[in-house]
Amino acid sequence: MSNKNILKVSVKSGKETKEFDLSYDLKKSPLTEVYSFVVDGDLWKVCSDRAFFENKGKFNVLGFRKGHAPRSVIENNYGKDVFVADTEEVVVNEVYNALMDTKTIDADRLAMRPALDVSALENGKVAFSLTVAYLPEAKDLVYTGLDIEKVLPDVDGAVENEISVARDRAGYWKEVKRKAKKGDQINLDYSGSVDGVKFDGGTAEKQNLVLGSGSFIPGFEDQLIGAKTGESKDVVVTFPEDYHAKDLAGKEAVFACKVNSVSEKVLPELDDDFAKDVSEFDTFEAYKEDIRKKAEEREVKNAEIATSNRIIETIVQKNPIEMSEALIENRADRMLQDMKNRMESQGIPFATYMQYIGKTEADMIEGYKAEAKEREITRFIMNYIVEKENIQVTQADFDAAIEVRAASAGKKAGDYRRNLSQDEADYILNTLMTDKIIKFLSDNNNIK
């Protein structure tokens, strides 16, 4: 749905305030509005004059005191488009303020600051849109009195798993003269081709492969189960549609394989000698008891976290809510930016990574959308509960948290507080609020 509308925009430049009637297109969809504008002519000129007066002090021009050079001189020195970006900023701010002043946008239901998209910008004209995302109207959400199954700690399973991992690490491969089975390690040579043509990276010699490890593309390892030392076999597989090498994605390939050897994993006995090899303990029982002691505290905490997550997931499922597509896309974009930052902090070039996996940023954002939607729905419901139940973090709560953290760091509370950054303080507040929400929900639902 699209309509032509008129917005009255007042722009103050110097001592004068001028008013303009600005036409715009409005497209509406559930929980989203897109306002599209083209600003040129007199409105552009007034905003450009304003941009000049607000920014002329940034420029140093020989022969003039800073901030006193005429516009024509600044433009001759720095280029005629020097104030275009500043003018765009003035235009967008004035239009946005006009929308808010006229109550055209329902500020109370805004899900985020309107997203700006500039489609065209030149000296004298700017075309842009503001995408507004609204929160849904919440009515009688269900979040108490629900039957929710508690997650129980699996200490025995954790102990067995840790011992199993240590045992596997301590094992060794022994060559056998029999057919390969799942879990065996084979050593093989292979050469892959598509339509009879070999491709880069498809050939290797004396490669070790554990059958069932999922190290190779789906179907490859299964076809080598039952092979014997010295046997040659063609393995036919199809590369996944999302394979990182686009020239191979979705294509059928034939790998000519030769099995050089078959080996099985020999695991040590779970006895005192094993305990001495993998730990500082002299007996297996002492080693196992130490693992159990550490696992109990860890697994209890993990079970508490899992139960909290289950409570929230149950409430989200009980309250199906639609969210603005613009809000979901904004969250997905922020998730992508977080991933970029993490990779860059690890020294991994993001562009190289994207090339390797054969995806674009748009593909990544699309892939994030389901999780982004769930996060936004969860955030909306939690905020609703906080407001409805008047859940608050008090100064006393914050002070108590500071005392605990200071003691843990071996510092005095006052010293700890003085060195606390705003980000750290926000993290503490968010953690305290989350704990209070979970406490309320745990107390007001049937956690069995």
N, C-alpha and C positions, 0 to 999 in steps of 0.2 A: 504494500500500500504506500503510495507516494503523493504528497500534497505540496503545492507552492504556498509559502507563508512569508510574512513580513515581520522582521525584527527591528525594533528601534534601537539604534546604537548611538550612544553619546560619548564623544571623545574630547577630552580636555587637552588643549595644546597651548602652552603659555597661559595667558589670562582668559582665553576664549574657550567656550565649550560648544561644539557643533553637533548637531543631531542628523542622523541619516536613517533612511528606510532601506534596510538590507533584505533582499529576497533570499529565500533558501528552500532547499528541498528537504523533506522529512520522510524517512522510511521507517515504518514501525513493524516490529515482529515481537513475539512474546518476550517481555522483559528486556528488550533492546530497542533503542532508537538511534538512528543515524541522521545527523544534521549535516547537510552539505552546503558549503558557501563558496562564492567567488567574489573576491574583494578587489576592486580596481578603482579607477577614476578618483573622485574627490575624497572618498573615504581612505583610499590608499595614501593619497597625498598628505592628508592630515595626520595619519598614523606615521608616515615617513618623517614629517616635520617633528613630531613628538619623539621619534626614535633618534633623530639627529640631536635634539636638545638634551636628551637623557644620556647620550653616549659620546658626545663630542669631546668630553674631557679625557677620554682614553687615548687621544691621538697627540703625538708630538709633531709639530710642524715648524720648521726653521723660520725664524722671524716673527713668531707669534707666541704669546703666552699660552701655556697648556689650557685648552678648553676655549680659546678665543679665536681660533682660526675659522674663517668663513667656510661654509659647507663646500662651495665650489673648489676651494683650495685643498680641503681634505680629500675630496673625490679625485682631484687631479693627482694627488700624491699616492693615494691608496686604492684608486679604482672607483669607477662610477657606481659599482654595486656594493660598496663598502657598508652601506646601511640597510641593505635588502634583508638580511637575516634578522636584524634588530627590528625592522619594520614588521616583518612576519610575526615576531613575538608580540609586538604591541597589538597587532590586528587580532591575533588569536585570543589574547587576554581580554581585550575589549569586547569581543563577540561573546566569549564565555561568560564574562561578568554580566552582559546584557541578558543573556539567556537565564542566568540565575536570578537577576533582579526582577525579571518579568514572571518568575515562577513557572516558566515553560518547562524547566526540568524539576522534577520532584526530588529536591535535595535530601529529604528525609529517607528516601528509599535508594539512594545511590549505593551501588555495590563497590564502586571504585571511581577514581577520578576519570572523567571522560578521556578516552584514548584519541590522540591526535594523529591524523594521517594527511600529510601534505602531498597532494597529487601533482601540483604544478606551482613553480615559484620563479618569478622573473622580476626585473625592475619595473614595477608598476602594476603588478598583479600577483595574487596568490589564490589558489584553489585548494580547499582543505575540507576535511570532515571531522566531526566530533562524534565518536561512538559512545553512547551512554548505556551503561548496564545497570539494571535495577534488581534489587533483591525481591524475591517472591513475598507474597503476603502470607505470613504464618498464622494459622488458625488452629488452636487446640491440638498442638503436637502431643503425641503419646510418648512419655519418657519415664513413667513410674509404673510400679505394679507389674512389671514384666518378669516372666520366668526365664532366667539365664543360667546356663550350666557353667559352673566354675571350672577353670582349668587347673588341674592338679599337677604338682611337680612330679616328674618322672626321674627320680634320683637313681633308681636301679638301671634304667635305660641309659642315663648319662654316664654312669660308671662303666657299664659294659661297652659303650661306644668309645670312651676314652682309652680303655685298655685295648680294645680292638684296633684302634688307630695306631697305638704304640706298638702293638704286636706286628701289625702289617709293616710298619717302618723298620722293625728289627728283622723282618724276614728276608729271604734271598731267593733268586730265581735259579731253578735247577732244570737242565735240559732233560726232556723225556722223549721216548720213542713211541709215540702213540698219536692218535688224531687230536687235533686242538679242540678244546672246549671253552665255553664262556669262562672268563677269569684267567685263562692262560695268556702268556705273553709269546707272541710270535715275532721272529725277525724275518723281514721280507724285503724283496726288491719289487718295485712297481713302476709302471709307465702308463700314464693316462692319455687318452685321446678322445676328441669329439669329432664325429664324422671322419674318422681315420687320420685326423691331424693332431699331433701332440701339442699340448698347451703349456705355457709357463707355469712352473711350480707343480707340475703333475708327475714328475719323475724323481725317484729317490732309490738309494741302495742301502742295504743293511739297516733298515728302519725298524725300531722296536715298537710294537703295538700290543696293548692289552685288550683282548677281545671283550667287548661289553663296556669299555670305558667311555665310549661316545666321543673319542678323540677325532675320528674321521666323519665324513658326511654320512647321514642316515642310510643304512642298508649295506654299507661297505663291510663293516666288521662281521655282521651276521653271516655273510656269504663265505667267510673264511673259517667259520666253525666247522670242524670235521676235516680240515686240511691236514696233511702230513708233511714232515720234513722232506724237501726235494720236490714237492708237488708244484706244478704250474697251473694257474687257474685265472680265467677272465672274470673280473667282477664288474657287473653292470649296475650303475647307479644314476640317479637323476639329481642334479644340483638343485638345492632349494631356490624358490622364486626370489627370495631376499638375499641370496648369496652375495658376499661383498664384491666379488669380481663379476661385474655386470655382463661381460661377454660370455660367462659360463652359466649365469643364473637361469634356472629352469631347463637346462639342456641335459640330454642323456650322454653319459661318458662311459667308456670302457677302460678299465685298468687291467693291464696284463701283469699278473702278480706271480712271484716265485717265492715259496716259503723256504727260508734258509734253516730255520730251527723252530722247535716248539718247547716252551719252558713252563713249568708250573711253580707257583709260589710255595716255598717251604716256610712254615711259620714255627717259631720257637714254642716250646711248652710253657704254660703259665705256671712257672715255679720260682723258687728263690733266685736261681741264676738269671732268669729273665728280669726280675725286679732289680737285681744288681746292675744289669746292663742298661736299663732304661731310667733308673732313678738313683737317689742317694740311699735307698732303703736296702736292708740286708735280707728281708723276707718279703714274699709276695703278699702276705696278709697285711703287713705294715704299709706296703705300697698301696694296696687296694683301699685300706682304711683312710689314708691320706687323700686319695682321690675322692672318696665318698664325703669326707668332711668338707672339702672345697666345693663339691658338686651340690651338696645340700643347700648351702647359702645361695649359690648361683641359681639353682633350679627353682627354689622358692620365689626368688625375686623375678625370674623369668615368667613363672606361672602367674604371679600377681600382675605383671605387665600384660600378659596374654589375656587374662581375665578382664582387665580394664579395656583392652582393645575390643574384646568380644562384647562387652556392655555397650560400647559406642557403636560398633557395627550393628548390633541388634536394634538399637534405637534408630539408626539411619535406615535400616531395612523396614522398620515399622512406619516410617514417615517419608513416603516417596515424594520427592520435591524436584521440580524442574528449575534449572538455573540458566541464566543468560548465556548464550553461546559466546558472547563477547567476553564475559567474565571467565569462562572456562578457557578460552584461547589465551587470555591474558595470563592466567595461572600457568598454563602449559608453556607459554613463552618464558615465564620466570623460571620454571623448572629447567628449561633448556639453558638459560643463562647461568643457573647454578652449576649445571654440568660443565659448561664451558670454563667457569672459574675454577672448578675442582681440577679439571684436566690441565689447565694452564699453570696452576700452582704446583702440579707434578711434573711440569716441563713437557707435557704432551701437546703438540700443535693440534688444535681442534680441526682445522681444515684437513690435515693429513688423516686424522681419525675418520672423518666423514667420508673421505675418498676411499679409505680402506673398506669401510662397511657398505659403501655404495649407496649412501642415503643423503638427502638434502635436509636443510634445517626444517623445511616445511614437512617433510616426512617424519622428522623427530617430534615436532610439535603435535602432529596428528596422532602419533603413537602415545603421547603423554596425556591426551585428552580424557581418556577414561579415568585415570588416576586423578587428574586435575578436577574433574567433575565431582568425584567422591570427596576430595579434600574440601572443596568449596561448600558442598552440602553439609559435611561434618562441621565445618567452621560456622555455618549459618545456624545449625541446630544448637551447637554449644553456646553461641552468643544468645540465642533465644532463651535457653535454660538459665543462663547467667542473669539475664534481665528479668525473666519471669519470677525467679526464685530469689532475686536480690543477693546473689552470691558475690562476696567482696573479699579482697585481700586487704587486711588492715595494716597499719603501721607496725603494730605489735607482731604480726605475722612476719613482716619483712625483717624487723629487728632480730627476731628469733632465728631466722634463716641466716642472717649475717653472722650471728654468734656461732652457729654450728659450722659455717664455712671457715670462719676465722680460726676456730679451734682446730679444725682439720688441717689448716695450713700452718698451724703453729704461730699464729699472729694474734695481736689484740684486735678486738672488734673495731675500735676507732681507727686504727691504722688500716685495717682491711677496707673499711668503708671509704676512707679518704682516697684510696687507690683504685676504687671501683669505677670502671668505665660505664657509660650509659648503656652500651650493648649488654654488658654483664648484668647490670641492674634490671634491664628489661627481661633478660633470660630468667633471672630469679623470680621476678614478678609473674612471668608466664608459667613457670614451673609451679609456683604456689597456687595460681589460679586453676591450672589443670588438676592439681592434687585435690583442690576443694570441690571441683566439679565431679571428679571420680568418687570422692567420699560421699557427696550428696546422692549420686546415682547408685552407689553400692548400698547406701542406707535405705533407699526408697524403691529398690527392686528386689526380687526374690532370687538371690544368688545362691544356687544350690550346688 
